[in-house]
Amino acid sequence: MRIALVHKRQAAVGGTERHLDQVAAGLARRGHEVTVVCQSHERLPDGVRAAALPVLALGARARALAFGRAVERHVGKAGYDLVYGLGKTWTHDVVRLGGGCVQTWFERVHPPDRPPTAGERRLHALALEIEGWALRCRRVVVNSDLVRRDVIARCGVPAERVVVLRNGVDLARFQPGLRPGPGRALRAALGIPAEAFVILFLGSGFRRKGLDVLVHALPAVAAPGGVLCLVVGADADGSGLEASVRRSPLAARVRFLGLRRDAEVCCAAADVLALPTRYDASANATLEALASGIPAVTTAADGASEVVEEGVTGTVLPADPDPAALAAALGSWVGRGRAAEEACRATAERHGEARVVAESVALLESLLAEKRAGGTP
């Protein structure tokens, strides 16, 4: 079949971008003619071509509308057999809501004590409108039961049209075998004692992902060799937490490493992942930690928490955890992480990239058969 995968960006980093590359490559290996419809792209998987649709518009709202309309025009002329949407567009047969429902995300990012700006409200209104158009398709793919329930209840999509395909993790890239070599080397480069208990925070958007909760929890976490927190990611929501921590007594216990392309090494250098997120449809970091053999401490607001076995491969806190609960959960893993390695890895192996690619390709091929048979959305 001639299939288009639509997302504004094709790149080497980003959860949606990784999913796009994985599925595009899987489809190409099956002999399908695959086109990535995007604004920009980097190196494409073998056998995949790009249809770049440059957008000239000022402002985020105008750019989003312009790209969506460009996709609509392109798809109308190109004659694809099937179109798979992965972003904020509306011309497709199937769409993947990798970030969950727009309204839920907005409410979790903007609680009453942090009201949105006028600009954020305008972008939100547009995102809601586009989501409404996008959901009028044959299938809606989500990456957790958390989002599936939300799409059915909040967006009114019939249950039979919502499919759960969990995120896949790169099992070769993230693995316990990196701990003795690259993991130990990173600790040494950062001057971290071998006996220290290292907590990893991995993600961009510090406030949404709960870094403030972790910072307040740290003073209550104790370990015989000391406790250190590595923060990997960017302050995408402008929380100002990095500057605040650098001025505080915690400065010596928290290392901000910025955006890095070696998340697997960061996991290998850590003893536990802490992700007290306020909302993640399904945090890739949770599965990446498990694949690396380290337990994940996350929240019920993380769709990936559904694969965490309480007390065996991690701890799942309430959707709005307080620092005391997080400190207690992290403290419970001091000295136990290595014992959990086998169980963590086994869980991740049930959610490898190969599985999600196979399931995605099978779904798309079945939808093409349905479409050709004249089935209605």
C-alpha positions as CSV (number, residue, x, y, z in Angstrom):
1,M,0.0,0.0,0.0
2,R,0.9,3.7,-0.4
3,I,0.8,5.0,3.1
4,A,1.6,8.4,4.6
5,L,2.7,9.1,8.2
6,V,2.0,12.7,9.1
7,H,3.9,14.6,11.7
8,K,5.4,18.1,11.6
9,R,8.9,16.9,12.4
10,Q,10.9,13.8,11.6
11,A,14.0,13.7,13.8
12,A,16.3,11.5,15.9
13,V,14.9,12.6,19.2
14,G,11.4,12.8,20.7
15,G,8.9,10.0,21.6
16,T,6.5,10.6,18.7
17,E,9.5,11.0,16.4
18,R,10.9,7.6,17.5
19,H,7.5,6.0,17.0
20,L,7.2,7.5,13.5
21,D,10.6,6.2,12.5
22,Q,10.0,2.7,14.0
23,V,6.6,2.2,12.2
24,A,7.8,3.8,8.9
25,A,10.8,1.4,8.8
26,G,8.6,-1.6,9.7
27,L,6.1,-0.8,6.9
28,A,9.0,-0.3,4.4
29,R,10.4,-3.7,5.4
30,R,7.0,-5.2,4.6
31,G,7.2,-3.8,1.1
32,H,4.8,-0.9,1.5
33,E,5.5,2.5,-0.1
34,V,6.0,4.8,2.8
35,T,6.0,8.6,2.8
36,V,6.6,10.8,5.9
37,V,4.6,14.0,5.4
38,C,6.3,16.7,7.5
39,Q,7.6,20.3,7.7
40,S,11.2,19.2,8.3
41,H,13.2,16.0,8.4
42,E,16.6,14.6,9.2
43,R,17.9,11.2,8.1
44,L,15.0,8.9,7.0
45,P,14.8,5.2,7.6
46,D,15.8,3.0,4.7
47,G,13.1,2.7,2.0
48,V,11.2,5.7,3.3
49,R,10.8,9.0,1.5
50,A,9.6,12.4,2.7
51,A,7.1,15.0,1.4
52,A,8.3,18.2,3.0
53,L,5.6,20.9,3.3
54,P,7.4,24.1,4.4
55,V,5.1,26.5,6.2
56,L,5.5,30.3,6.2
57,A,3.4,31.8,9.0
58,L,4.0,33.9,12.0
59,G,3.0,32.7,15.5
60,A,2.4,29.2,16.8
61,R,-1.4,29.3,16.1
62,A,-0.9,30.4,12.5
63,R,1.8,27.8,11.9
64,A,-0.3,25.0,13.3
65,L,-3.2,25.9,11.1
66,A,-1.0,26.4,8.0
67,F,0.6,23.0,8.4
68,G,-2.7,21.3,8.9
69,R,-4.1,22.9,5.7
70,A,-1.0,22.1,3.8
71,V,-1.4,18.4,4.8
72,E,-5.0,18.5,3.7
73,R,-4.1,19.8,0.3
74,H,-1.2,17.4,-0.1
75,V,-3.2,14.3,0.9
76,G,-6.1,15.4,-1.4
77,K,-3.8,15.3,-4.4
78,A,-1.4,12.4,-3.5
79,G,-3.8,9.5,-3.5
80,Y,-2.5,7.6,-0.6
81,D,-4.2,4.3,0.3
82,L,-4.0,5.1,4.0
83,V,-2.9,8.1,6.2
84,Y,-1.6,7.8,9.7
85,G,-1.7,11.0,11.7
86,L,0.7,11.5,14.6
87,G,0.3,15.1,15.4
88,K,-2.1,18.0,15.4
89,T,-3.6,17.6,11.9
90,W,-7.0,16.3,10.7
91,T,-6.6,14.6,7.4
92,H,-6.1,10.9,8.1
93,D,-7.7,7.4,8.5
94,V,-6.1,6.7,11.9
95,V,-4.6,9.1,14.5
96,R,-2.3,8.4,17.4
97,L,-2.8,10.6,20.5
98,G,0.7,10.2,21.9
99,G,0.2,13.0,24.4
100,G,-3.3,12.1,25.5
101,C,-6.4,14.3,25.4
102,V,-5.8,18.0,24.9
103,Q,-8.1,19.1,27.7
104,T,-6.7,16.7,30.3
105,W,-3.1,17.8,29.4
106,F,-4.1,21.4,29.7
107,E,-5.8,21.0,33.1
108,R,-2.9,19.1,34.5
109,V,-0.4,21.7,33.3
110,H,-2.5,24.6,34.4
111,P,-4.0,24.0,37.8
112,P,-5.9,26.8,39.5
113,D,-2.7,28.1,41.1
114,R,-1.0,28.5,37.7
115,P,-3.6,30.0,35.3
116,P,-2.7,30.0,31.6
117,T,-1.8,33.2,29.7
118,A,-4.0,34.7,27.1
119,G,-1.7,33.2,24.4
120,E,-1.8,29.8,26.0
121,R,-5.6,29.9,26.1
122,R,-5.7,30.8,22.3
123,L,-3.4,27.9,21.5
124,H,-5.4,25.6,23.6
125,A,-8.7,26.5,21.9
126,L,-7.1,25.8,18.5
127,A,-5.7,22.5,19.8
128,L,-9.1,21.4,21.1
129,E,-10.7,22.3,17.7
130,I,-8.1,20.4,15.8
131,E,-8.5,17.4,18.1
132,G,-12.2,17.4,17.4
133,W,-11.6,17.2,13.7
134,A,-8.8,14.6,14.1
135,L,-11.0,12.2,16.1
136,R,-13.4,11.7,13.2
137,C,-11.5,8.8,11.7
138,R,-11.5,5.1,11.6
139,R,-9.4,4.4,14.7
140,V,-7.8,6.3,17.5
141,V,-4.5,4.8,18.8
142,V,-3.5,5.5,22.4
143,N,-0.6,4.3,24.4
144,S,-2.2,3.5,27.8
145,D,-5.5,2.5,29.4
146,L,-5.4,5.9,31.2
147,V,-5.8,7.7,27.9
148,R,-8.2,5.2,26.4
149,R,-10.7,5.8,29.3
150,D,-10.2,9.5,28.8
151,V,-10.8,9.5,25.1
152,I,-14.0,7.5,25.5
153,A,-15.4,9.5,28.4
154,R,-14.1,13.0,27.6
155,C,-14.1,13.0,23.8
156,G,-17.1,10.7,23.2
157,V,-15.2,8.3,20.9
158,P,-16.9,4.9,20.7
159,A,-14.9,2.3,22.6
160,E,-14.6,0.0,19.6
161,R,-12.7,2.7,17.7
162,V,-10.0,3.2,20.4
163,V,-7.0,0.9,20.3
164,V,-4.2,0.7,23.0
165,L,-0.8,0.2,21.5
166,R,1.8,0.8,24.3
167,N,5.0,2.6,23.6
168,G,8.0,0.4,22.7
169,V,11.4,0.7,24.2
170,D,14.8,0.1,22.4
171,L,16.0,-3.0,24.3
172,A,19.4,-2.9,22.7
173,R,20.0,0.7,23.6
174,F,18.7,0.6,27.2
175,Q,20.1,-2.4,29.0
176,P,21.6,-3.3,32.4
177,G,24.9,-4.2,30.7
178,L,25.8,-0.6,30.4
179,R,26.1,-0.1,34.2
180,P,29.7,-1.4,34.7
181,G,31.1,0.5,31.7
182,P,29.4,3.7,30.4
183,G,27.3,4.1,33.6
184,R,30.3,3.9,35.9
185,A,32.3,6.2,33.6
186,L,29.6,8.9,33.7
187,R,29.4,8.7,37.5
188,A,33.2,9.1,37.7
189,A,33.1,12.0,35.2
190,L,30.6,13.8,37.4
191,G,32.6,13.0,40.6
192,I,29.9,10.8,42.0
193,P,31.2,8.3,44.6
194,A,30.6,4.7,43.7
195,E,28.6,4.1,46.9
196,A,26.2,7.1,46.4
197,F,22.5,6.5,45.8
198,V,21.7,8.2,42.5
199,I,18.2,9.3,41.6
200,L,17.5,10.1,37.9
201,F,14.9,12.6,36.7
202,L,14.5,12.3,33.0
203,G,12.2,14.5,31.0
204,S,11.5,18.0,29.7
205,G,8.8,20.2,31.2
206,F,10.0,20.3,34.8
207,R,6.8,21.4,36.4
208,R,4.5,19.1,34.5
209,K,6.8,16.2,35.3
210,G,7.0,17.0,39.0
211,L,10.6,18.1,39.4
212,D,9.4,20.6,42.1
213,V,8.0,17.7,44.1
214,L,11.2,15.8,43.8
215,V,13.3,18.8,44.9
216,H,11.2,19.2,48.0
217,A,11.4,15.4,48.7
218,L,15.2,15.1,48.5
219,P,16.1,16.4,52.0
220,A,14.2,13.5,53.5
221,V,15.9,10.8,51.4
222,A,18.9,9.3,53.1
223,A,21.4,6.6,52.1
224,P,24.6,5.4,53.7
225,G,26.7,6.6,50.7
226,G,24.9,9.9,50.3
227,V,22.1,10.8,47.8
228,L,22.5,12.7,44.5
229,C,19.9,13.6,41.9
230,L,20.7,13.9,38.2
231,V,18.3,16.0,36.2
232,V,18.3,15.3,32.4
233,G,16.1,17.4,30.2
234,A,15.0,21.0,29.6
235,D,12.8,23.4,31.5
236,A,10.3,23.5,28.7
237,D,7.5,25.0,30.8
238,G,9.6,27.8,32.3
239,S,9.4,26.7,35.9
240,G,12.7,28.5,36.9
241,L,13.5,25.5,39.1
242,E,17.1,25.1,38.0
243,A,18.0,28.7,39.0
244,S,16.1,28.2,42.3
245,V,17.9,25.0,43.2
246,R,21.3,26.5,42.3
247,R,20.7,29.2,44.9
248,S,19.5,26.7,47.6
249,P,21.3,24.4,50.0
250,L,20.4,21.5,47.6
251,A,22.8,22.8,45.0
252,A,25.4,20.2,45.8
253,R,22.9,17.4,45.7
254,V,21.3,18.1,42.3
255,R,23.1,18.1,39.0
256,F,21.4,19.7,36.0
257,L,22.8,18.0,32.9
258,G,20.5,19.6,30.3
259,L,19.4,17.9,27.2
260,R,21.5,14.9,26.3
261,R,21.4,12.2,23.6
262,D,22.7,9.5,25.9
263,A,19.7,8.8,28.1
264,E,20.7,5.2,28.1
265,V,24.0,6.1,29.9
266,C,22.2,8.3,32.3
267,C,19.9,5.4,33.2
268,A,23.0,3.2,33.6
269,A,24.5,5.6,36.0
270,A,21.4,5.8,38.3
271,D,19.9,3.5,40.9
272,V,16.3,4.6,40.5
273,L,14.1,6.8,38.3
274,A,12.0,9.4,39.9
275,L,9.2,10.8,37.7
276,P,6.5,12.3,40.0
277,T,4.6,13.5,36.9
278,R,1.4,15.4,36.9
279,Y,0.5,14.0,33.5
280,D,2.1,11.8,31.0
281,A,0.0,9.7,28.5
282,S,2.8,7.1,28.8
283,A,6.3,8.4,29.8
284,N,9.0,6.8,27.7
285,A,11.4,7.3,30.6
286,T,9.5,4.8,32.7
287,L,10.1,2.0,30.2
288,E,13.6,3.1,29.5
289,A,14.5,2.9,33.2
290,L,13.0,-0.6,33.5
291,A,14.9,-1.7,30.4
292,S,18.0,-0.5,32.0
293,G,17.3,-2.6,35.0
294,I,16.4,0.2,37.5
295,P,13.1,0.6,39.3
296,A,10.8,3.4,38.4
297,V,9.0,5.6,41.0
298,T,6.2,7.4,39.1
299,T,2.6,8.3,39.6
300,A,-0.9,7.1,38.5
301,A,-0.9,10.1,36.2
302,D,1.7,8.4,34.0
303,G,0.1,5.8,31.7
304,A,3.3,3.8,31.7
305,S,2.8,3.2,35.4
306,E,0.3,0.5,34.3
307,V,3.3,-1.8,33.6
308,V,5.0,-1.2,36.9
309,E,4.6,-3.9,39.5
310,E,4.3,-2.3,42.9
311,G,7.3,-3.0,45.1
312,V,8.9,-5.3,42.5
313,T,9.8,-3.1,39.6
314,G,8.9,0.3,41.1
315,T,6.4,2.3,43.1
316,V,3.3,4.0,41.8
317,L,2.2,7.1,43.8
318,P,-1.1,9.0,43.6
319,A,-1.6,11.3,40.6
320,D,-0.8,14.3,42.9
321,P,2.0,13.0,45.2
322,D,3.3,15.0,48.1
323,P,7.1,15.3,48.8
324,A,6.8,13.1,51.9
325,A,5.2,10.2,50.0
326,L,7.8,10.5,47.2
327,A,10.7,10.6,49.8
328,A,9.4,7.5,51.5
329,A,9.0,5.7,48.1
330,L,12.6,6.6,47.0
331,G,13.9,5.7,50.4
332,S,12.4,2.2,50.1
333,W,14.6,1.5,47.1
334,V,17.9,2.4,48.8
335,G,20.0,-0.7,48.6
336,R,17.4,-2.7,46.7
337,G,17.8,-1.5,43.1
338,R,20.2,-4.2,42.0
339,A,17.9,-6.9,43.3
340,A,15.1,-5.6,41.1
341,E,17.2,-5.6,38.0
342,E,16.0,-8.9,36.6
343,A,12.3,-8.2,37.2
344,C,12.6,-4.7,35.7
345,R,14.3,-6.0,32.5
346,A,11.8,-8.8,32.1
347,T,8.9,-6.3,32.2
348,A,10.6,-4.1,29.6
349,E,11.2,-7.0,27.3
350,R,7.4,-7.5,27.0
351,H,7.3,-3.9,25.6
352,G,10.1,-3.8,23.1
353,E,10.2,-1.8,19.9
354,A,9.7,-4.9,17.7
355,R,6.4,-5.6,19.5
356,V,4.9,-2.1,19.0
357,V,6.1,-2.0,15.4
358,A,4.5,-5.4,14.6
359,E,1.2,-4.4,16.3
360,S,1.1,-1.0,14.5
361,V,1.8,-2.5,11.1
362,A,-0.8,-5.2,11.6
363,L,-3.4,-2.5,12.6
364,L,-2.6,-0.3,9.6
365,E,-2.8,-3.3,7.2
366,S,-6.2,-4.4,8.7
367,L,-7.5,-0.8,8.4
368,L,-6.6,-0.8,4.7
369,A,-8.4,-4.0,4.2
370,E,-11.4,-2.5,6.0
371,K,-11.3,0.6,4.0
372,R,-11.1,-1.3,0.7
373,A,-14.0,-3.4,1.7
374,G,-16.1,-0.3,2.2
375,G,-16.2,-0.3,6.0
376,T,-17.3,2.9,7.6
377,P,-15.2,4.9,10.1
